[in-house]
Amino acid sequence: MTLQLNELAQGKHHFNYVLDDAYLRSIEKSEILGGDIQAEADLVLRESDYSLRIHASGSVELTCDRCLAPMQYSVDVEDDILPEESDEQSDTLDLRWLTYELITINLPLVHSHPDGECMQDMQQLLQTHLCSAVEPE
């Protein structure tokens, strides 16, 4: 959902939109494999600038760093986004992209299933290699 700021009246605006599975899967080189995010944005447009608050909730699909299987991760993020201080301010805002970036910066550094929920085959393989790596020679 791309907003043309120069086409909106000054004042408050509210938007509801979705980051669906197809959109999330279309982003190349993303750690997010898919998902379903419900989002809303509140935009206050003034003569010379704007303020934007985005709230997004739902779930995304990630790859577990331990077993490499897909996993669901719940998302509930909210943040204020202010325009960059530059001489040339863009007349467009891509709400879906800004929301995607907000989600990605709030993901944990390590993606892993809760203990005991990784793929059984991979857990056994990890346990075998972990034990052999720790045993004294």
Secondary structure by P-SEA (a helix, b strand, c coil): cccccccccccbbbbbbbbcaaaaaacccccccbbbbbbbbbbbbccccbbbbbbbbbbbbbcccccccbbbbbbbbbbbbbcccccccccccaaaaaaaaaaaaacccccccccccccaaaaaaaaaaaaaaaccc
